[in-house]
Amino acid sequence: AQRTYTSAYQTISKVVTQEGAANLYRGLLPVLIGSAPEMAVQITAYEMAKDYLTKDGADPKDFKIQFAAGFVSGVSHVAASNPMEVLKVRGQVLGAAGGGLLG
């Protein structure tokens, strides 16, 4: 089988030539809309956990503090983003089959 795209440069060049430069960014807005709140949750959870863990004067640069704050922020990120990821995947799978998003 012949490969349509052979390199990153050739791919970008082909897309720009055939579809226009704007199509390089098609689909970017939904990704940004989805990832911005997720990152906000993760960063906020990290800072809150670090503040809580260092309120007794512990060094915020201590590995254990950073590890625990990172763990809390990761769990918070997954808890906040997973429901939307499930809906996104259902929409992709069921949308292609003509089904509904929620059922």
FIKOLZA-1660 file (N, C-alpha, C; in steps of 0.1 Angstrom, whole numbers, plus 5000, padded with zeros to 4 digits):
% residues 103
   i   px   py   pz ch aa at
   1 5008 4988 5000  A  A  N
   1 5000 5000 5000  A  A CA
   1 5009 5012 5000  A  A  C
   2 5005 5022 4992  A  Q  N
   2 5013 5034 4991  A  Q CA
   2 5009 5043 5003  A  Q  C
   3 5019 5049 5009  A  R  N
   3 5017 5058 5020  A  R CA
   3 5013 5072 5015  A  R  C
   4 5003 5078 5021  A  T  N
   4 4998 5091 5017  A  T CA
   4 5007 5102 5022  A  T  C
   5 5012 5100 5034  A  Y  N
   5 5021 5110 5041  A  Y CA
   5 5034 5103 5044  A  Y  C
   6 5045 5110 5040  A  T  N
   6 5058 5104 5042  A  T CA
   6 5066 5111 5053  A  T  C
   7 5063 5123 5056  A  S  N
   7 5071 5131 5067  A  S CA
   7 5062 5142 5072  A  S  C
   8 5066 5147 5083  A  A  N
   8 5058 5158 5089  A  A CA
   8 5057 5170 5080  A  A  C
   9 5069 5174 5074  A  Y  N
   9 5069 5185 5065  A  Y CA
   9 5060 5183 5053  A  Y  C
  10 5061 5171 5047  A  Q  N
  10 5053 5168 5035  A  Q CA
  10 5038 5168 5039  A  Q  C
  11 5035 5163 5051  A  T  N
  11 5021 5163 5055  A  T CA
  11 5015 5177 5057  A  T  C
  12 5023 5186 5064  A  I  N
  12 5019 5200 5066  A  I CA
  12 5018 5207 5052  A  I  C
  13 5027 5205 5044  A  S  N
  13 5027 5211 5030  A  S CA
  13 5015 5207 5022  A  S  C
  14 5012 5194 5023  A  K  N
  14 5001 5188 5015  A  K CA
  14 4987 5194 5021  A  K  C
  15 4986 5194 5034  A  V  N
  15 4974 5200 5040  A  V CA
  15 4972 5214 5036  A  V  C
  16 4983 5222 5037  A  V  N
  16 4982 5237 5034  A  V CA
  16 4978 5238 5019  A  V  C
  17 4985 5231 5011  A  T  N
  17 4982 5232 4996  A  T CA
  17 4968 5228 4993  A  T  C
  18 4963 5217 4998  A  Q  N
  18 4951 5211 4993  A  Q CA
  18 4939 5217 5001  A  Q  C
  19 4941 5220 5014  A  E  N
  19 4929 5224 5022  A  E CA
  19 4930 5238 5028  A  E  C
  20 4942 5244 5027  A  G  N
  20 4944 5257 5033  A  G CA
  20 4950 5257 5047  A  G  C
  21 4957 5268 5050  A  A  N
  21 4964 5268 5063  A  A CA
  21 4955 5267 5075  A  A  C
  22 4943 5273 5074  A  A  N
  22 4933 5273 5085  A  A CA
  22 4930 5258 5089  A  A  C
  23 4930 5249 5080  A  N  N
  23 4927 5235 5084  A  N CA
  23 4937 5228 5092  A  N  C
  24 4949 5234 5094  A  L  N
  24 4959 5229 5103  A  L CA
  24 4954 5230 5117  A  L  C
  25 4945 5240 5120  A  Y  N
  25 4940 5242 5133  A  Y CA
  25 4925 5238 5135  A  Y  C
  26 4920 5231 5125  A  R  N
  26 4906 5226 5127  A  R CA
  26 4905 5216 5138  A  R  C
  27 4896 5218 5147  A  G  N
  27 4894 5210 5158  A  G CA
  27 4902 5214 5171  A  G  C
  28 4909 5225 5170  A  L  N
  28 4917 5230 5181  A  L CA
  28 4909 5236 5192  A  L  C
  29 4898 5243 5188  A  L  N
  29 4890 5250 5198  A  L CA
  29 4883 5240 5208  A  L  C
  30 4877 5229 5203  A  P  N
  30 4871 5220 5213  A  P CA
  30 4882 5214 5223  A  P  C
  31 4894 5212 5218  A  V  N
  31 4904 5207 5226  A  V CA
  31 4908 5217 5237  A  V  C
  32 4909 5229 5233  A  L  N
  32 4913 5240 5243  A  L CA
  32 4902 5242 5253  A  L  C
  33 4889 5242 5248  A  I  N
  33 4878 5243 5257  A  I CA
  33 4877 5232 5267  A  I  C
  34 4881 5220 5263  A  G  N
  34 4881 5209 5272  A  G CA
  34 4893 5208 5281  A  G  C
  35 4904 5212 5277  A  S  N
  35 4916 5210 5285  A  S CA
  35 4919 5222 5294  A  S  C
  36 4914 5234 5291  A  A  N
  36 4916 5245 5300  A  A CA
  36 4910 5243 5314  A  A  C
  37 4897 5239 5315  A  P  N
  37 4892 5236 5328  A  P CA
  37 4899 5225 5336  A  P  C
  38 4903 5215 5328  A  E  N
  38 4910 5204 5334  A  E CA
  38 4923 5208 5340  A  E  C
  39 4931 5216 5333  A  M  N
  39 4943 5221 5338  A  M CA
  39 4941 5231 5350  A  M  C
  40 4930 5239 5349  A  A  N
  40 4927 5248 5361  A  A CA
  40 4925 5240 5373  A  A  C
  41 4917 5229 5372  A  V  N
  41 4914 5220 5383  A  V CA
  41 4927 5214 5389  A  V  C
  42 4936 5209 5380  A  Q  N
  42 4948 5203 5384  A  Q CA
  42 4957 5212 5391  A  Q  C
  43 4959 5224 5385  A  I  N
  43 4968 5234 5392  A  I CA
  43 4963 5239 5405  A  I  C
  44 4950 5241 5405  A  T  N
  44 4944 5246 5418  A  T CA
  44 4945 5235 5429  A  T  C
  45 4942 5223 5425  A  A  N
  45 4943 5212 5435  A  A CA
  45 4957 5211 5440  A  A  C
  46 4967 5212 5431  A  Y  N
  46 4981 5211 5435  A  Y CA
  46 4984 5221 5445  A  Y  C
  47 4981 5234 5442  A  E  N
  47 4984 5245 5451  A  E CA
  47 4977 5244 5464  A  E  C
  48 4965 5240 5464  A  M  N
  48 4957 5239 5477  A  M CA
  48 4963 5228 5485  A  M  C
  49 4966 5216 5479  A  A  N
  49 4972 5205 5486  A  A CA
  49 4986 5209 5492  A  A  C
  50 4994 5216 5484  A  K  N
  50 5007 5220 5489  A  K CA
  50 5006 5230 5501  A  K  C
  51 4996 5239 5499  A  D  N
  51 4994 5249 5510  A  D CA
  51 4989 5242 5523  A  D  C
  52 4981 5232 5521  A  Y  N
  52 4976 5225 5533  A  Y CA
  52 4987 5217 5540  A  Y  C
  53 4995 5210 5531  A  L  N
  53 5006 5202 5536  A  L CA
  53 5017 5209 5543  A  L  C
  54 5018 5222 5539  A  T  N
  54 5029 5230 5545  A  T CA
  54 5025 5241 5555  A  T  C
  55 5012 5240 5559  A  K  N
  55 5008 5250 5569  A  K CA
  55 5014 5249 5582  A  K  C
  56 5021 5238 5585  A  D  N
  56 5028 5237 5598  A  D CA
  56 5043 5241 5596  A  D  C
  57 5046 5247 5585  A  G  N
  57 5060 5252 5583  A  G CA
  57 5069 5242 5575  A  G  C
  58 5063 5231 5570  A  A  N
  58 5071 5222 5562  A  A CA
  58 5076 5228 5550  A  A  C
  59 5087 5224 5545  A  D  N
  59 5093 5229 5533  A  D CA
  59 5085 5225 5521  A  D  C
  60 5080 5234 5513  A  P  N
  60 5072 5231 5501  A  P CA
  60 5080 5224 5490  A  P  C
  61 5093 5225 5491  A  K  N
  61 5102 5218 5481  A  K CA
  61 5105 5204 5485  A  K  C
  62 5101 5200 5496  A  D  N
  62 5104 5186 5501  A  D CA
  62 5097 5176 5491  A  D  C
  63 5104 5166 5488  A  F  N
  63 5099 5156 5478  A  F CA
  63 5086 5150 5482  A  F  C
  64 5084 5147 5495  A  K  N
  64 5072 5141 5500  A  K CA
  64 5060 5150 5499  A  K  C
  65 5062 5163 5501  A  I  N
  65 5052 5173 5500  A  I CA
  65 5048 5174 5485  A  I  C
  66 5057 5175 5476  A  Q  N
  66 5055 5176 5462  A  Q CA
  66 5048 5164 5457  A  Q  C
  67 5052 5152 5461  A  F  N
  67 5046 5140 5457  A  F CA
  67 5032 5139 5461  A  F  C
  68 5029 5142 5474  A  A  N
  68 5015 5141 5479  A  A CA
  68 5006 5151 5472  A  A  C
  69 5011 5163 5470  A  A  N
  69 5003 5174 5463  A  A CA
  69 5001 5170 5448  A  A  C
  70 5011 5164 5442  A  G  N
  70 5009 5159 5428  A  G CA
  70 4999 5148 5427  A  G  C
  71 4999 5139 5437  A  F  N
  71 4990 5128 5438  A  F CA
  71 4975 5133 5439  A  F  C
  72 4974 5143 5448  A  V  N
  72 4960 5149 5450  A  V CA
  72 4956 5156 5437  A  V  C
  73 4965 5163 5431  A  S  N
  73 4961 5170 5419  A  S CA
  73 4958 5161 5408  A  S  C
  74 4965 5150 5407  A  G  N
  74 4962 5140 5396  A  G CA
  74 4949 5133 5398  A  G  C
  75 4945 5130 5411  A  V  N
  75 4932 5124 5414  A  V CA
  75 4921 5134 5411  A  V  C
  76 4924 5146 5415  A  S  N
  76 4913 5157 5412  A  S CA
  76 4911 5159 5397  A  S  C
  77 4922 5159 5390  A  H  N
  77 4921 5160 5375  A  H CA
  77 4913 5149 5369  A  H  C
  78 4916 5137 5373  A  V  N
  78 4908 5125 5367  A  V CA
  78 4894 5126 5371  A  V  C
  79 4891 5129 5384  A  A  N
  79 4877 5130 5389  A  A CA
  79 4869 5141 5381  A  A  C
  80 4876 5152 5378  A  A  N
  80 4869 5162 5371  A  A CA
  80 4868 5160 5356  A  A  C
  81 4877 5153 5350  A  S  N
  81 4877 5152 5335  A  S CA
  81 4871 5139 5331  A  S  C
  82 4870 5129 5339  A  N  N
  82 4865 5116 5334  A  N CA
  82 4851 5116 5329  A  N  C
  83 4842 5122 5336  A  P  N
  83 4828 5123 5330  A  P CA
  83 4827 5129 5316  A  P  C
  84 4835 5139 5314  A  M  N
  84 4835 5145 5300  A  M CA
  84 4842 5136 5290  A  M  C
  85 4852 5129 5294  A  E  N
  85 4859 5120 5285  A  E CA
  85 4850 5109 5281  A  E  C
  86 4842 5104 5291  A  V  N
  86 4832 5093 5287  A  V CA
  86 4822 5098 5277  A  V  C
  87 4817 5110 5279  A  L  N
  87 4807 5116 5269  A  L CA
  87 4814 5118 5256  A  L  C
  88 4826 5122 5256  A  K  N
  88 4833 5125 5243  A  K CA
  88 4835 5112 5235  A  K  C
  89 4839 5101 5242  A  V  N
  89 4841 5089 5236  A  V CA
  89 4828 5083 5231  A  V  C
  90 4818 5084 5239  A  R  N
  90 4805 5079 5235  A  R CA
  90 4800 5086 5223  A  R  C
  91 4802 5099 5223  A  G  N
  91 4798 5107 5211  A  G CA
  91 4806 5103 5199  A  G  C
  92 4818 5100 5200  A  Q  N
  92 4826 5096 5188  A  Q CA
  92 4822 5082 5183  A  Q  C
  93 4820 5073 5193  A  V  N
  93 4817 5059 5189  A  V CA
  93 4802 5059 5184  A  V  C
  94 4793 5064 5192  A  L  N
  94 4779 5063 5189  A  L CA
  94 4775 5072 5178  A  L  C
  95 4782 5084 5177  A  G  N
  95 4779 5093 5167  A  G CA
  95 4782 5088 5153  A  G  C
  96 4793 5080 5152  A  A  N
  96 4796 5074 5139  A  A CA
  96 4786 5063 5135  A  A  C
  97 4780 5057 5145  A  A  N
  97 4770 5046 5143  A  A CA
  97 4756 5052 5142  A  A  C
  98 4754 5065 5144  A  G  N
  98 4741 5071 5143  A  G CA
  98 4733 5070 5156  A  G  C
  99 4740 5067 5167  A  G  N
  99 4734 5066 5180  A  G CA
  99 4734 5079 5187  A  G  C
 100 4728 5079 5199  A  G  N
 100 4727 5091 5207  A  G CA
 100 4739 5092 5217  A  G  C
 101 4741 5104 5222  A  L  N
 101 4753 5106 5231  A  L CA
 101 4751 5100 5245  A  L  C
 102 4739 5101 5250  A  L  N
 102 4736 5097 5264  A  L CA
 102 4731 5083 5266  A  L  C
 103 4727 5077 5255  A  G  N
 103 4721 5064 5258  A  G CA
 103 4723 5054 5247  A  G  C
% end
